[in-house]
């Protein structure tokens, strides 16, 4: 009786330090608002109105500052639990920040708060799904803002903050591990701030290189449509594997040379940035040869490209260089979850569409800007299945799972299997909601269209099939479908678990 009374008189305190987490969210929001400077600069350059971006920056920074001040007495060390909350809330805030200019400058097609938030979430999560139907109605500053939000979200808002803000030297590891794509197979460097800076230096460098190469096509007269504006805009959405374009026909509006350049940089963006940093910047090329995931990633791209090329040629859709380019471009774009299109692939035969649909679940490498499951997880799962077969024949056999010659902790192996189950489960639930909502609202999503649209949202791929195809839009979908897709994009970008744990009782209670 005394114990029961004690429990009633002394309720359990929260296991997570919410005020400390909110204080950090406020600080991140305060600095995030400064990103609107780019929108203001582009608007001034083209003589367009600047106040939508001024409002976005002022409101975001103002709210962030107010939240930071209100919780100033709670600032402290951020642990694993707080890291999950900070990252999840920061990305919800970032989507709202991205959406604000759309409400004031996006015209009728982005005047709805739900549509504007959908576009903002799609931007920062680098999904590339869009509700825009008339690109000519968008001002140049809004065009570039859409592209820039994807670039900011590609490497990660928190990773950028860790790289530049001294306060995040302590506690930054938990948030960085929650935000970086892919399972924690190799431990992050102890010098967490140095690691974040290295990743962003490489990210900025590759973006600048792609911008220069694309702009050169215009300067040399090879592709007159590839102006410096278009070059920067598409570099902003290639490196984060985002897929937003300033053109309604995506990359189909540009030359074959531009498409090949984009293919190369999509492949780079889908590779592990930490691996590229060691191989390219530190001049250790042997790491590329030893990395199993990279070999699997490139093998998937090569085999799938060859298969789709053969099918395009066989169906008489394209031949020669055109067939190779169309197949390679669409395979790499889908597998890396970039979501660009060089043609309206939604009109291709069902067998090719099923191939692209399967590639939506592959994704790039862990530590890349790509979404979806990531190549390392199926690789590890395949090793587990092989071990199960071997142990079925020889029960006494002890076989550790190895990656690149090093043993992988069994806890990590279980986490990989759990992630894949959660991923497939959320995708299935999302598909069911889309199919039901489509049937009720008469949107016209077929069975494969609903499956692909759900997969493209949770995998942060971009276009789906049917009305949500590469030359279509997500605008016709009902509100229930859009809310579902926003949730899938958010959960998919944060690798599901940071979002799922917030819904468990164990997270909030000791």
C-alpha positions in Angstrom: 0.0 0.0 0.0 2.9 2.3 0.9 4.6 1.6 -2.4 1.3 2.3 -4.3 0.9 5.6 -2.5 4.5 6.5 -3.3 3.9 5.8 -7.0 0.8 8.1 -6.9 2.5 10.8 -5.0 5.7 10.8 -7.1 4.8 10.3 -10.8 7.6 9.1 -13.0 9.5 11.8 -14.6 10.2 11.8 -18.4 13.2 9.8 -19.5 14.0 12.5 -22.2 15.0 16.0 -21.3 12.4 17.8 -23.5 13.3 21.4 -22.5 17.0 20.7 -23.5 15.9 19.2 -26.8 13.6 22.2 -27.5 16.4 24.6 -26.6 18.6 23.0 -29.3 15.7 22.9 -31.8 15.3 26.6 -31.2 19.0 27.3 -31.8 19.0 25.3 -35.0 15.8 27.1 -36.2 17.4 30.5 -35.4 20.3 29.8 -37.7 18.2 27.9 -40.3 16.2 31.1 -41.0 19.4 32.7 -42.4 19.2 30.4 -45.4 16.5 32.7 -46.8 19.3 35.1 -47.8 19.8 33.1 -51.0 16.1 33.5 -51.9 16.4 37.2 -51.2 19.5 37.6 -53.3 18.0 35.8 -56.3 14.8 37.8 -56.0 16.8 41.1 -56.0 18.9 39.9 -59.0 15.8 39.3 -61.1 13.8 42.2 -59.8 11.2 40.1 -58.0 9.5 40.6 -54.7 11.7 39.7 -51.7 9.2 39.8 -48.8 8.1 36.2 -49.0 11.7 35.2 -48.2 12.2 37.9 -45.6 9.0 36.7 -43.8 10.2 33.0 -44.0 13.6 33.9 -42.5 12.3 36.3 -39.9 9.6 34.0 -38.7 11.9 30.9 -38.5 14.8 32.7 -36.9 12.4 34.6 -34.6 10.6 31.5 -33.4 13.9 29.7 -33.0 15.3 32.6 -30.9 12.2 32.8 -28.8 12.2 29.0 -28.2 15.9 29.1 -27.3 15.4 31.9 -24.8 12.3 30.3 -23.2 14.3 27.2 -22.5 17.6 28.9 -21.8 17.8 27.4 -18.3 17.5 23.9 -19.7 20.4 23.9 -22.1 22.5 20.9 -21.4 24.1 17.8 -22.9 22.1 16.1 -25.5 21.9 12.3 -25.2 20.6 9.6 -27.5 17.0 10.1 -26.5 17.1 13.9 -26.9 19.0 13.5 -30.3 16.0 11.6 -31.7 13.6 14.3 -30.7 15.8 17.2 -31.9 16.4 15.7 -35.4 12.7 14.8 -35.8 11.4 18.2 -34.8 14.1 20.1 -36.7 13.0 18.4 -40.0 9.4 19.3 -39.4 10.4 22.9 -38.8 12.6 22.9 -41.9 9.7 21.8 -44.1 7.6 24.6 -42.7 10.4 27.1 -43.3 10.7 25.9 -46.9 6.9 26.1 -47.4 6.6 29.8 -46.2 7.7 31.5 -49.4 5.4 29.2 -51.5 2.4 30.5 -49.6 3.2 34.1 -50.6 4.9 33.7 -53.9 4.0 30.3 -55.3 0.8 31.4 -57.0 -2.5 29.5 -56.9 -0.9 26.1 -57.2 1.0 26.5 -53.9 -1.4 28.7 -52.0 -2.9 25.9 -50.0 -0.9 25.3 -46.7 -1.0 21.6 -47.2 0.3 21.8 -50.7 3.0 24.3 -49.7 4.1 22.0 -46.8 4.1 19.0 -49.1 6.4 20.9 -51.4 8.6 22.0 -48.5 8.8 18.5 -47.0 9.6 17.0 -50.4 12.3 19.6 -50.8 14.2 19.2 -47.6 13.8 15.4 -47.6 15.2 15.4 -51.2 12.2 13.4 -52.4 11.4 15.5 -55.5 7.7 14.8 -55.5 5.9 18.0 -56.5 2.4 19.4 -56.6 3.5 22.1 -59.2 1.7 21.8 -62.5 2.6 25.0 -64.2 6.3 25.8 -63.9 6.0 29.0 -66.0 3.9 30.6 -63.2 6.8 30.3 -60.7 9.2 33.2 -60.3 12.9 32.6 -60.7 13.5 33.1 -57.0 10.9 30.5 -56.1 12.4 28.2 -58.7 15.8 28.5 -57.2 14.4 28.2 -53.6 12.9 24.8 -54.4 16.3 23.6 -55.7 18.2 25.1 -52.8 16.0 23.5 -50.1 17.0 20.1 -51.5 20.6 21.0 -51.5 20.4 22.0 -47.8 18.6 18.8 -46.9 20.9 16.5 -48.9 23.8 16.3 -46.5 21.7 17.1 -43.5 20.8 20.2 -41.6 22.2 18.9 -38.3 25.4 17.7 -40.0 25.9 21.3 -41.3 25.2 22.7 -37.8 27.7 20.4 -36.3 30.3 21.5 -38.8 29.9 25.2 -38.0 28.5 25.6 -34.5 30.9 25.1 -31.6 28.1 24.3 -29.2 27.5 21.0 -31.0 30.9 19.6 -30.3 29.3 17.9 -27.4 26.2 15.8 -28.1 26.5 16.2 -31.9 27.3 12.5 -32.4 23.9 11.3 -31.3 22.1 13.7 -33.7 24.5 13.1 -36.6 24.0 9.3 -36.3 20.3 9.8 -36.3 20.3 12.0 -39.4 23.0 10.4 -41.6 21.5 7.8 -44.0 22.4 4.2 -43.6 23.1 1.8 -40.7 25.9 2.5 -38.3 28.3 -0.2 -39.6 31.5 1.7 -39.2 31.8 4.0 -36.2 32.0 7.7 -36.9 35.3 9.4 -36.2 35.9 10.6 -32.7 36.5 14.0 -34.2 32.8 14.4 -35.1 33.0 18.1 -36.1 36.0 17.4 -38.4 34.0 14.5 -40.0 31.0 16.8 -40.6 33.2 19.5 -42.1 34.9 17.0 -44.4 31.6 15.7 -45.7 30.3 19.2 -46.4 33.6 20.3 -48.1 33.3 17.3 -50.5 29.6 18.0 -51.0 30.2 21.7 -51.9 33.1 20.8 -54.1 31.2 18.3 -56.2 28.3 20.7 -56.5 30.6 23.5 -57.8 32.3 21.1 -60.2 28.9 19.9 -61.6 27.7 23.5 -61.9 30.8 24.4 -63.9 30.6 21.4 -66.3 26.9 22.0 -67.0 27.3 25.7 -67.5 30.2 24.9 -69.9 27.7 23.2 -72.2 25.9 26.5 -72.6 29.1 28.6 -72.9 30.4 26.3 -75.7 27.1 26.3 -77.6 26.5 22.6 -77.0 23.3 23.1 -75.0 21.8 26.7 -75.3 19.2 25.9 -72.6 21.8 25.1 -70.0 22.4 28.7 -68.7 24.4 29.3 -65.5 21.0 29.5 -63.6 19.9 26.1 -64.9 23.4 24.6 -64.2 23.4 25.8 -60.6 19.7 24.8 -60.1 20.3 21.3 -61.3 23.6 20.8 -59.4 21.6 21.9 -56.3 19.3 18.9 -56.8 21.7 16.3 -58.3 24.2 16.1 -55.4 21.4 15.7 -52.8 19.8 13.1 -55.1 16.7 15.4 -54.9 15.3 15.5 -58.4 13.5 18.9 -58.4 13.8 20.6 -61.8 13.0 24.0 -63.1 11.5 22.4 -66.2 8.2 20.5 -66.5 10.0 17.8 -68.7 12.9 17.5 -66.2 16.2 16.6 -67.8 14.4 15.7 -71.1 14.5 19.5 -71.8 18.3 19.4 -72.1 20.9 17.8 -74.3 22.3 14.3 -74.3 25.6 15.7 -73.0 23.9 17.3 -70.0 22.2 14.1 -69.3 25.4 12.1 -69.3 27.1 14.6 -66.9 24.1 14.3 -64.6 24.4 10.5 -64.7 28.0 10.7 -63.5 27.1 13.0 -60.6 24.1 11.0 -59.6 26.3 7.9 -59.3 28.8 10.0 -57.2 26.0 11.3 -55.0 24.7 7.7 -54.4 28.1 6.6 -53.2 29.3 6.8 -49.6 30.7 10.3 -49.1 33.0 9.3 -46.3 34.5 6.6 -48.6 34.9 9.2 -51.4 36.6 11.6 -49.0 39.1 8.9 -48.0 39.6 7.8 -51.6 39.7 11.2 -53.4 40.8 13.8 -50.9 43.2 11.7 -48.9 44.3 9.9 -52.0 43.7 6.4 -50.9 42.1 4.8 -54.1 42.4 1.3 -52.7 39.5 1.8 -50.4 37.2 1.8 -53.4 38.4 -1.7 -54.4 38.0 -3.1 -50.9 34.5 -1.7 -50.3 31.9 -4.5 -50.8 28.9 -2.1 -50.8 30.4 0.0 -53.5 30.9 -3.1 -55.7 27.3 -4.2 -55.1 26.1 -0.6 -55.8 27.9 -0.4 -59.1 26.9 -3.9 -60.1 23.2 -3.1 -59.5 23.5 0.0 -61.7 25.4 -1.8 -64.5 23.2 -4.9 -64.7 19.9 -3.0 -64.4 21.1 -0.5 -67.1 22.0 -3.3 -69.4 18.7 -5.1 -68.8 16.6 -1.9 -69.4 18.7 -1.1 -72.5 17.9 -4.5 -73.9 14.2 -4.1 -73.2 14.0 -0.6 -74.8 15.8 -1.9 -77.9 13.7 -5.1 -78.0 10.4 -3.2 -77.7 11.5 -0.8 -80.4 11.3 2.2 -78.1 14.9 3.4 -78.7 18.1 2.0 -80.1 21.8 2.8 -80.1 23.1 5.6 -77.9 19.6 6.8 -77.2 18.6 3.5 -75.7 21.8 3.2 -73.6 21.4 6.8 -72.4 17.7 6.5 -71.6 18.1 3.2 -69.8 21.2 4.3 -67.8 19.8 7.6 -66.9 16.5 6.3 -65.6 18.1 3.3 -63.8 20.7 5.5 -62.0 18.1 8.2 -61.3 15.7 5.7 -59.7 18.3 3.6 -57.9 20.0 6.7 -56.3 16.5 8.1 -55.5 17.3 11.2 -57.5 14.0 11.1 -59.4 15.0 13.0 -62.6 13.5 11.9 -65.9 15.0 12.1 -69.3 11.8 10.8 -70.9 8.3 9.9 -69.8 9.1 6.5 -68.6 5.6 6.1 -67.2 4.6 5.1 -70.8 7.1 2.3 -71.0 5.9 -1.3 -71.0 5.0 -2.9 -67.7 8.1 -5.2 -67.5 10.4 -2.1 -67.6 8.2 -0.3 -65.0 8.4 -3.3 -62.7 12.2 -3.2 -63.0 12.3 0.5 -62.0 9.8 -0.2 -59.2 12.2 -2.8 -57.8 15.0 -0.3 -58.0 13.1 2.1 -55.8 13.9 -0.3 -52.9 17.6 -0.5 -53.5 18.8 3.0 -52.9 22.4 4.3 -52.9 25.1 3.5 -50.4 25.1 4.1 -46.6 26.5 7.6 -46.0 25.3 8.9 -49.3 22.6 11.5 -49.9 20.4 8.8 -51.4 17.3 7.4 -49.7 15.5 4.0 -49.6 16.9 0.9 -48.0 20.6 1.3 -49.0 22.7 -1.3 -50.6 24.5 -2.4 -47.5 21.4 -3.7 -45.8 20.4 -6.2 -48.5 24.1 -7.1 -48.7 24.2 -7.9 -45.0 20.8 -9.7 -45.1 22.1 -11.8 -48.0 25.1 -12.8 -45.8 22.7 -13.7 -43.0 20.6 -15.9 -45.2 23.7 -17.6 -46.5 24.8 -18.3 -43.0 21.4 -19.7 -42.1 21.6 -22.2 -45.0 25.2 -23.2 -44.0 24.1 -23.7 -40.4 21.1 -25.7 -41.4 23.5 -28.2 -43.0 26.1 -27.9 -40.3 24.4 -26.7 -37.0 27.8 -26.6 -35.2 29.2 -24.1 -37.6 30.0 -20.7 -36.2 30.2 -18.0 -39.0 30.5 -14.3 -38.1 29.0 -11.9 -40.5 31.8 -9.8 -42.1 31.8 -6.7 -44.2 35.0 -5.6 -45.9 36.8 -8.3 -43.9 35.7 -7.0 -40.5 33.1 -8.7 -38.3 29.7 -7.0 -38.0 28.2 -6.9 -34.5 25.2 -9.1 -34.2 23.2 -6.2 -32.8 23.8 -4.3 -36.0 22.6 -7.4 -38.0 19.4 -7.5 -36.0 18.9 -3.8 -36.5 19.3 -4.2 -40.3 16.6 -6.9 -40.4 14.3 -4.8 -38.1 14.7 -1.8 -40.4 13.8 -3.7 -43.5 10.7 -5.1 -41.8 9.6 -1.6 -40.6 10.3 -0.1 -44.0 8.3 -2.7 -45.9 5.5 -2.5 -43.3 5.2 1.3 -43.6 5.3 1.1 -47.3 2.5 -1.4 -47.3 0.4 0.7 -45.0 1.0 3.8 -47.1 0.1 2.0 -50.2 -3.2 0.8 -48.7 -4.1 4.3 -47.6 -3.3 5.7 -51.0 -5.4 3.0 -52.7 -8.4 3.6 -50.4 -8.2 7.4 -50.7 -7.9 7.1 -54.5 -11.0 4.9 -54.7 -13.0 7.3 -52.6 -11.9 10.5 -54.3 -11.6 9.1 -57.8 -8.0 10.1 -58.3 -7.3 7.3 -60.7 -4.4 5.6 -59.0 -4.1 2.0 -60.1 -2.8 -0.8 -57.9 0.8 -0.5 -59.2 0.5 3.3 -59.2 -0.4 3.3 -55.4 2.4 0.9 -54.6 4.9 3.0 -56.6 3.7 6.3 -55.1 4.1 5.0 -51.6 7.5 3.5 -52.4 8.7 6.8 -54.0 7.7 8.7 -50.9 9.2 6.5 -48.2 12.3 6.0 -50.4 12.6 9.7 -51.2 12.7 8.8 -54.9 10.4 11.4 -56.4 8.1 10.5 -59.3 5.8 7.5 -59.3 3.7 6.0 -62.0 0.3 7.1 -63.4 -0.8 10.6 -62.5 2.3 11.0 -60.2 4.6 10.0 -63.0 7.7 12.0 -64.2 5.6 14.4 -66.4 2.7 14.5 -64.0 2.1 15.9 -60.5 1.0 14.9 -57.0 -1.6 17.8 -57.1 -4.6 15.6 -58.0 -4.2 13.4 -54.9 -6.6 13.9 -52.0 -5.7 15.5 -48.7 -5.5 12.2 -46.9 -3.0 10.9 -49.5 -0.9 14.1 -49.3 -0.7 13.9 -45.5 0.2 10.2 -45.7 3.0 11.0 -48.2 4.3 13.8 -46.0 4.6 11.4 -43.1 6.3 8.8 -45.4 8.8 11.3 -46.7 9.7 12.5 -43.2 10.1 9.0 -41.8 12.0 7.8 -44.8 14.5 10.6 -44.7 15.2 10.0 -41.0 15.5 6.3 -41.6 12.3 5.5 -39.8 13.6 4.5 -36.3 14.1 8.1 -35.0 10.4 8.7 -35.8 9.1 5.3 -34.6 10.8 5.6 -31.2 9.0 8.8 -30.5 5.7 6.8 -30.6 6.8 4.3 -28.0 6.0 4.6 -24.3 9.5 3.4 -23.4 11.0 6.4 -25.0 9.2 8.8 -22.7 9.3 6.9 -19.5 12.2 5.7 -17.3 
